[in-house]
């Protein structure tokens, strides 16, 4: 993907040719009165158009967007262009053409549930991926992203467990409707159920609570109360076996961490998520504990500091990409369900 990348503070080593929209025979700047402009600016009023709020009588462009992703941001213009694949062409595909980016990669493909996402614009029936282990971050190891527009063959190997997607009932925040919510019924550590309060597992009418799946989030996030219950259960089961590495916890900002110096093998309790319908995701050890060095291992689930008067709007649990390593992950949009199975992703499907 080429951006109108005139200025960037990204440390990407790749040389990317600047894309000039006016030099393109197919790219067009989205107009202010184009309905697709409202995907980003739903309450926009095209002031330069006066009473001529129609696409044919107003030349005002859609305003520049400013979008934050994590600690970075990107600014640019909305364009429509043709997205061409060997067996399919998507006309009038909307893409953000960024003029300035700070701490961002060369491009971001949006796979949420909103109308501007790649799955929605391509009318996908489903899409799937298999994320290779983070151990391969320094190597050229790839895996497939599969976009199914209909009539595609079933995933090879079978054994996929499914749980239905659910909606966030809140109407006050449009972002909630872009998330992939699933119903998490139970969390177990070493076979022991973590007694997470119901308010965190199911979103309420204000949009608080619930679980989403997000490949763009690195570590699984849990609201403080849920996180503490999980961390305490790990400590209860293994605290007498391995000593806490408090200094590492303070420096790394994650916990619990344990000193395993001199150990030939590490024995830690299994972590399992059980979803509505009975689908169980038993995580490999490398998906929830990671070696910081040869002598210290830390849990790779994170939380915020929490708030005195309760937690804010939005999901209470985010299943991030670290916990999706070596799983075949399927978003079945046609049947409104989320599927997964354990799989070594660098060995192909």
C-alpha positions in Angstrom: 0.0 0.0 0.0 1.4 3.4 -0.9 0.6 6.4 1.2 0.9 10.1 0.4 3.8 9.8 2.9 5.5 13.2 2.7 6.6 13.3 6.3 7.0 10.5 8.8 8.8 9.9 12.1 8.5 6.1 11.7 11.8 4.2 11.9 10.8 1.9 9.0 13.9 1.1 7.0 12.0 0.5 3.8 12.1 3.1 1.1 8.5 3.9 0.0 7.8 5.9 -3.0 5.6 8.9 -2.3 2.1 8.5 -3.9 0.8 11.6 -5.7 -3.1 11.4 -6.0 -3.2 13.9 -8.9 -0.8 11.7 -10.9 -3.1 8.7 -10.6 -5.7 7.8 -13.2 -7.8 5.9 -10.8 -7.5 7.6 -7.4 -9.9 10.4 -6.4 -10.2 12.5 -3.3 -13.4 11.8 -1.4 -15.8 14.8 -1.5 -17.4 16.3 1.6 -20.9 15.2 0.5 -19.8 11.7 -0.4 -21.6 9.3 2.1 -18.3 7.6 2.7 -16.9 10.8 4.2 -19.4 10.3 7.0 -17.8 7.0 7.8 -15.1 9.1 9.5 -17.1 12.3 10.2 -20.6 11.1 10.9 -21.8 14.6 12.1 -20.1 16.6 9.4 -21.8 19.6 7.8 -20.2 20.8 4.5 -20.1 24.5 5.2 -18.6 25.5 1.8 -21.6 23.9 0.1 -24.2 26.0 1.7 -27.6 24.6 0.7 -26.1 22.4 -2.0 -25.4 19.4 0.1 -25.3 17.0 -2.8 -22.4 15.2 -4.5 -23.0 16.8 -7.9 -23.1 20.4 -6.8 -20.4 20.8 -4.2 -16.6 20.4 -4.7 -15.6 20.7 -1.0 -13.3 17.8 -0.1 -13.8 15.6 2.9 -11.8 17.1 5.8 -8.3 15.7 6.7 -8.5 13.0 9.3 -6.4 12.8 12.4 -6.3 9.3 13.9 -4.4 8.0 16.9 -3.2 4.4 17.2 -1.7 3.6 20.5 1.2 6.0 21.2 1.3 7.2 17.5 -0.9 9.1 15.1 -1.5 9.7 11.4 -3.0 12.5 9.4 -4.1 12.6 5.8 -6.9 12.6 3.2 -9.5 10.1 2.2 -9.2 8.7 -1.3 -11.2 6.2 -3.4 -9.3 3.9 -5.7 -9.5 0.4 -7.2 -8.3 -2.5 -5.1 -7.2 -5.1 -7.5 -6.6 -8.8 -6.9 -6.0 -11.5 -9.5 -9.6 -12.7 -9.4 -11.4 -9.7 -7.9 -11.5 -5.9 -8.3 -13.1 -3.6 -5.7 -14.0 -0.3 -7.2 -14.3 2.9 -5.2 -12.3 1.4 -2.3 -11.8 4.0 0.4 -8.2 4.4 1.7 -6.5 6.9 4.0 -3.7 8.6 2.2 -1.5 9.8 5.1 0.6 13.0 4.8 2.1 12.8 8.2 2.6 9.8 10.5 4.2 9.6 13.9 5.3 6.2 15.3 3.3 4.3 12.7 4.1 1.6 10.2 4.0 2.3 6.5 0.3 1.2 6.4 -2.5 -0.2 8.5 -5.2 -2.5 7.2 -8.4 -2.1 9.2 -10.3 -5.4 9.9 -12.9 -4.1 12.3 -16.7 -4.3 11.9 -17.2 -0.8 10.7 -18.2 0.1 7.1 -14.8 1.6 6.3 -13.0 -1.7 7.2 -11.4 -3.9 4.5 -13.8 -6.8 5.2 -16.8 -4.6 4.8 -15.6 -2.9 1.7 -14.8 -6.2 0.1 -18.0 -7.8 1.3 -16.0 -10.7 2.8 -17.9 -13.8 4.1 -15.0 -14.6 6.4 -11.3 -14.0 6.9 -8.6 -15.9 8.8 -5.0 -15.7 9.8 -2.4 -17.7 11.8 0.1 -15.6 13.7 3.6 -17.0 13.9 5.3 -17.0 17.3 7.0 -13.7 18.4 10.2 -15.8 18.6 10.4 -15.2 14.8 10.2 -11.4 15.0 13.8 -11.1 13.8 13.5 -13.6 10.9 11.7 -13.6 7.6 8.9 -16.0 8.6 5.4 -15.5 7.1 1.9 -17.0 7.4 -1.2 -16.6 5.3 -4.0 -14.1 5.6 -7.1 -15.6 3.8 -9.8 -13.3 2.5 -13.0 -15.3 1.6 -15.5 -13.5 -0.6 -17.8 -16.6 -0.8 -17.6 -20.1 -2.1 -14.2 -20.7 -0.6 -13.2 -24.1 0.6 -13.4 -25.0 4.3 -10.2 -24.6 6.3 -7.9 -27.5 6.0 -7.5 -29.8 9.0 -10.9 -29.2 10.6 -11.1 -29.1 14.4 -12.2 -25.5 14.6 -14.0 -24.5 17.7 -16.6 -21.7 17.4 -18.3 -19.2 19.6 -20.9 -16.6 18.4 -20.1 -12.9 18.2 -22.2 -10.7 20.3 -23.1 -7.0 20.1 -22.3 -4.3 22.6 -25.7 -2.8 23.5 -24.4 0.7 24.0 -25.5 3.2 21.4 -23.4 6.1 22.9 -20.0 5.1 21.4 -19.8 4.1 17.8 -16.4 2.6 18.3 -17.9 -0.3 20.4 -19.8 -1.4 17.3 -16.5 -1.9 15.4 -15.2 -4.4 18.0 -15.5 -8.2 17.7 -17.2 -9.1 21.0 -17.3 -12.7 22.2 -18.9 -14.1 25.4 -16.2 -15.3 27.8 -17.8 -17.7 30.3 -14.8 -18.8 32.3 -11.1 -18.4 33.0 -9.2 -21.2 34.6 -5.7 -21.4 35.9 -4.4 -24.9 36.5 -8.0 -26.1 36.2 -9.2 -23.8 38.9 -11.9 -21.3 38.0 -11.1 -17.7 38.5 -14.2 -16.0 40.0 -14.3 -13.0 37.7 -17.4 -10.8 38.5 -20.2 -11.0 35.9 -20.1 -7.3 35.2 -16.7 -7.7 33.5 -17.8 -10.7 31.3 -20.9 -9.2 29.7 -21.2 -5.6 28.4 -23.9 -3.5 30.1 -26.2 -0.9 28.5 -23.5 1.8 29.0 -20.9 -0.3 27.0 -18.9 -1.3 30.1 -17.5 -4.8 30.2 -17.3 -7.8 27.9 -14.5 -9.4 25.9 -13.2 -8.5 22.4 -10.7 -10.1 20.1 -8.2 -7.7 18.7 -5.1 -8.6 16.6 -3.9 -5.1 16.9 -3.4 -5.3 20.6 -0.1 -7.0 21.7 -0.7 -8.4 25.1 -4.1 -9.5 26.4 -5.6 -6.8 28.6 -7.8 -7.3 31.7 -9.5 -4.8 33.9 -7.6 -4.5 37.2 -10.0 -6.7 39.3 -10.0 -9.5 36.8 -6.2 -9.3 36.3 -5.5 -9.4 40.1 -7.7 -12.6 40.4 -5.7 -14.3 37.6 -2.3 -13.2 39.0 -3.3 -14.2 42.5 -4.3 -17.7 41.3 -1.0 -18.1 39.5 0.8 -17.0 42.7 -1.2 -19.4 44.9 -0.3 -22.3 42.7 3.4 -21.6 42.0 4.5 -19.0 44.5 6.1 -21.7 46.8 7.9 -23.3 43.9 9.5 -20.2 42.3 10.5 -16.9 44.0 9.1 -13.6 42.8 11.5 -11.4 40.7 10.3 -8.1 42.2 13.1 -6.0 40.8 12.3 -7.3 37.3 8.6 -6.6 37.7 9.4 -3.0 38.7 11.7 -2.5 35.8 9.7 -4.3 33.1 6.3 -3.1 34.2 4.7 -6.5 33.9 3.9 -9.1 36.6 4.0 -11.6 38.1 7.6 -12.5 37.3 9.4 -15.5 38.7 13.0 -16.5 39.2 13.7 -19.8 37.6 17.5 -19.7 37.8 19.0 -23.2 37.9 15.8 -24.9 36.8 16.1 -27.5 34.0 12.4 -27.4 33.2 9.6 -24.9 34.1 6.3 -26.3 35.3 3.5 -23.7 35.2 -0.3 -24.0 35.4 -2.4 -24.1 32.2 -4.4 -21.0 31.3 -7.7 -21.7 29.5 -10.4 -19.4 28.3 -13.9 -20.9 27.9 -16.4 -19.2 25.6 -20.1 -19.4 25.0 -21.0 -22.7 23.4 -18.3 -24.6 25.2 -15.3 -23.6 23.0 -12.1 -23.8 25.1 -8.9 -22.0 24.2 -6.1 -23.7 26.1 -3.1 -21.4 25.6 0.4 -22.8 25.1 2.8 -21.7 27.8 4.6 -19.4 25.4 1.4 -17.5 24.9 1.0 -16.3 28.5 4.5 -16.5 30.0 7.7 -15.2 28.4 11.4 -15.4 29.3 12.9 -12.0 29.9 16.3 -13.7 30.2 17.5 -17.2 31.1 16.6 -16.8 34.8 13.3 -14.9 34.8 9.9 -15.6 33.3 6.9 -13.1 33.3 3.2 -13.3 32.6 2.4 -11.5 29.4 -1.1 -10.3 30.4 -1.4 -6.7 31.4 -3.8 -4.3 33.2 -4.2 -0.6 33.9 -3.9 0.9 37.4 -7.6 0.8 37.8 -10.0 3.5 39.0 -11.4 4.1 42.4 -15.0 4.5 41.3 -15.1 1.5 38.9 -14.0 0.9 35.4 -14.7 3.0 32.3 -16.7 2.3 29.1 -15.3 -0.3 26.7 -14.3 -3.9 26.9 -13.0 -5.3 30.2 -10.9 -8.0 28.5 -9.0 -7.7 25.2 -7.7 -10.9 23.7 -4.5 -9.7 22.1 -2.2 -11.1 19.4 0.4 -12.5 21.9 -2.3 -14.9 23.1 -3.3 -15.7 19.5 0.2 -17.0 18.6 0.1 -20.4 16.9 -3.7 -20.5 16.6 -5.6 -20.6 13.4 -8.1 -17.7 13.9 -11.2 -17.3 11.8 -13.8 -14.5 11.7 -16.9 -16.0 10.1 -18.8 -12.9 9.3 -21.5 -14.6 7.4 -22.5 -16.8 10.3 -21.5 -14.2 13.0 -19.0 -16.5 14.8 -15.4 -16.6 15.9 -13.4 -19.7 15.4 -10.0 -21.0 16.4 -7.8 -24.1 16.7 -4.3 -24.7 17.9 -1.8 -24.8 15.0 1.9 -24.3 14.4 1.6 -21.3 12.1 5.1 -21.2 10.5 4.4 -24.7 9.1 1.5 -23.5 6.9 -2.1 -24.6 6.9 
